[in-house]
């Protein structure tokens, strides 16, 4: 057998080295390709997660805006209701004051009529006596009220004594 000459040995060794390097680079390339594919999958998963989070954030922002609008509407309704209640009680107060003054006028009319029409001493009614029993002084949480009449006199309804006194022995 002939010995392989140096002319063939160097190119053969270079070819073999190239073949080995090609196999090595091919394996490294496959690993890197798999790693790149894995990274691409992870990136796409993270992008999908980011889209989910952004969608949830947008939904929460919309729900927050709706809740704030409902809160504002409820606040407006509460303010309206409070104004309505205040107006109702203000009108009730005015009506009670008018009724009390009318009661006083009727009482004074009766007192003057009794004074003019009944025999002396049969019935004594004070004409400018305070109105009894409007607000009991023992009522819890109620303050005495003062009612100003048109003639400038005032009545403390909680501390009134009975203005009607009946003589048990009327003279006939």
C-alpha positions as semicolon CSV with decimal commas, in nm:
position;residue;x (nm);y (nm);z (nm)
1;X;0,000;0,000;0,000
2;X;0,104;0,329;-0,071
3;X;0,128;0,576;0,194
4;X;-0,094;0,872;0,159
5;X;0,102;1,158;0,042
6;X;0,126;1,492;0,203
7;X;-0,069;1,631;-0,084
8;X;-0,373;1,434;0,017
9;X;-0,319;1,435;0,390
10;X;-0,356;1,808;0,445
11;X;-0,673;1,847;0,238
12;X;-0,819;1,530;0,392
13;X;-0,745;1,654;0,744
14;X;-0,891;1,991;0,658
15;X;-1,203;1,824;0,516
16;X;-1,239;1,607;0,824
17;X;-1,190;1,910;1,051
18;X;-1,449;2,101;0,847
19;X;-1,691;1,811;0,874
20;X;-1,645;1,792;1,251
21;X;-1,682;2,168;1,285
22;X;-1,997;2,157;1,069
23;X;-2,150;1,887;1,290
24;X;-2,055;2,082;1,603
25;X;-2,200;2,409;1,469
26;X;-2,515;2,231;1,350
27;X;-2,574;2,091;1,698
28;X;-2,503;2,426;1,860
29;X;-2,732;2,590;1,606
30;X;-3,015;2,349;1,687
31;X;-2,976;2,420;2,056
32;X;-2,977;2,792;1,993
33;X;-3,276;2,754;1,760
34;X;-3,466;2,563;2,029
35;X;-3,368;2,826;2,283
36;X;-3,485;3,103;2,047
37;X;-3,813;2,918;1,992
38;X;-3,860;2,878;2,368
39;X;-3,791;3,248;2,421
40;X;-4,034;3,338;2,144
41;X;-4,304;3,126;2,313
42;X;-4,234;3,294;2,647
43;X;-4,246;3,638;2,486
44;X;-4,578;3,563;2,317
45;X;-4,719;3,427;2,647
46;X;-4,610;3,743;2,826
47;X;-4,759;3,961;2,553
48;X;-5,089;3,771;2,590
49;X;-5,074;3,823;2,968
50;X;-5,005;4,195;2,918
51;X;-5,311;4,216;2,692
52;X;-5,520;4,043;2,959
53;X;-5,397;4,280;3,228
54;X;-5,464;4,584;3,007
55;X;-5,815;4,455;2,933
56;X;-5,881;4,401;3,304
57;X;-5,744;4,748;3,382
58;X;-5,972;4,904;3,120
59;X;-6,271;4,714;3,262
60;X;-6,187;4,827;3,616
61;X;-6,148;5,186;3,498
62;X;-6,492;5,169;3,335
63;X;-6,644;5,017;3,651
64;X;-6,478;5,286;3,862
65;X;-6,619;5,559;3,639
66;X;-6,966;5,403;3,665
67;X;-6,937;5,375;4,044
68;X;-6,826;5,738;4,072
69;X;-7,119;5,847;3,856
70;X;-7,362;5,644;4,071
71;X;-7,207;5,795;4,385
72;X;-7,249;6,147;4,247
73;X;-7,611;6,077;4,151
74;X;-7,681;5,932;4,498
75;X;-7,525;6,242;4,655
76;X;-7,747;6,466;4,443
77;X;-8,054;6,261;4,538
78;X;-7,960;6,283;4,906
79;X;-7,915;6,660;4,886
80;X;-8,250;6,693;4,709
81;X;-8,419;6,475;4,970
82;X;-8,262;6,677;5,253
83;X;-8,389;6,999;5,097
84;X;-8,735;6,846;5,059
85;X;-8,738;6,735;5,425
86;X;-8,618;7,077;5,543
87;X;-8,886;7,249;5,334
88;X;-9,153;7,015;5,469
89;X;-9,064;7,081;5,831
90;X;-9,031;7,453;5,770
91;X;-9,380;7,462;5,619
92;X;-9,513;7,243;5,902
93;X;-9,364;7,486;6,154
94;X;-9,525;7,782;5,979
95;X;-9,863;7,606;5,966
96;X;-9,846;7,515;6,334
97;X;-9,760;7,873;6,424
98;X;-10,058;7,999;6,222
99;X;-10,285;7,739;6,382
100;X;-10,164;7,838;6,729
101;X;-10,229;8,205;6,661
102;X;-10,577;8,122;6,529
103;X;-10,643;7,914;6,840
104;X;-10,537;8,210;7,053
105;X;-10,769;8,441;6,861
106;X;-11,059;8,197;6,913
107;X;-10,970;8,168;7,280
108;X;-10,965;8,546;7,322
109;X;-11,296;8,575;7,139
110;X;-11,451;8,317;7,373
111;X;-11,303;8,491;7,677
112;X;-11,439;8,828;7,569
113;X;-11,778;8,671;7,491
114;X;-11,787;8,497;7,828
115;X;-11,694;8,820;8,002
116;X;-11,963;9,015;7,820
117;X;-12,240;8,753;7,812
118;X;-12,215;8,546;8,133
119;X;-12,316;8,669;8,479
120;X;-12,037;8,801;8,696
121;X;-11,831;8,532;8,860
122;X;-11,987;8,240;8,673
123;X;-11,685;8,186;8,455
124;X;-11,364;8,380;8,461
125;X;-11,141;8,357;8,152
126;X;-10,833;8,573;8,123
127;X;-10,828;8,753;7,789
128;X;-10,451;8,778;7,750
129;X;-10,362;8,451;7,920
130;X;-10,103;8,228;7,762
131;X;-10,215;7,923;7,569
132;X;-10,197;7,612;7,785
133;X;-10,069;7,275;7,681
134;X;-9,898;7,344;7,348
135;X;-9,573;7,184;7,452
136;X;-9,567;6,989;7,779
137;X;-9,280;7,095;8,000
138;X;-9,209;6,728;8,080
139;X;-9,166;6,620;7,717
140;X;-8,822;6,476;7,658
141;X;-8,610;6,652;7,399
142;X;-8,859;6,933;7,341
143;X;-8,768;7,290;7,412
144;X;-9,032;7,546;7,511
145;X;-9,149;7,753;7,216
146;X;-9,230;8,117;7,212
147;X;-9,499;8,237;6,978
148;X;-9,511;8,603;6,887
149;X;-9,858;8,732;6,823
150;X;-9,939;9,021;6,594
151;X;-9,987;9,250;6,894
152;X;-9,626;9,199;7,012
153;X;-9,703;8,970;7,306
154;X;-9,527;8,638;7,328
155;X;-9,640;8,307;7,469
156;X;-9,412;8,052;7,635
157;X;-9,633;7,751;7,574
158;X;-9,433;7,508;7,789
159;X;-9,474;7,703;8,114
160;X;-9,837;7,813;8,097
161;X;-10,093;7,782;8,371
162;X;-10,452;7,708;8,290
163;X;-10,619;8,037;8,195
164;X;-10,973;7,908;8,257
165;X;-11,097;7,911;8,614
166;X;-11,448;7,797;8,697
167;X;-11,620;7,917;9,014
168;X;-11,789;7,615;9,170
169;X;-12,080;7,830;9,296
170;X;-12,204;8,040;9,007
171;X;-12,443;8,318;9,090
172;X;-12,769;8,307;8,901
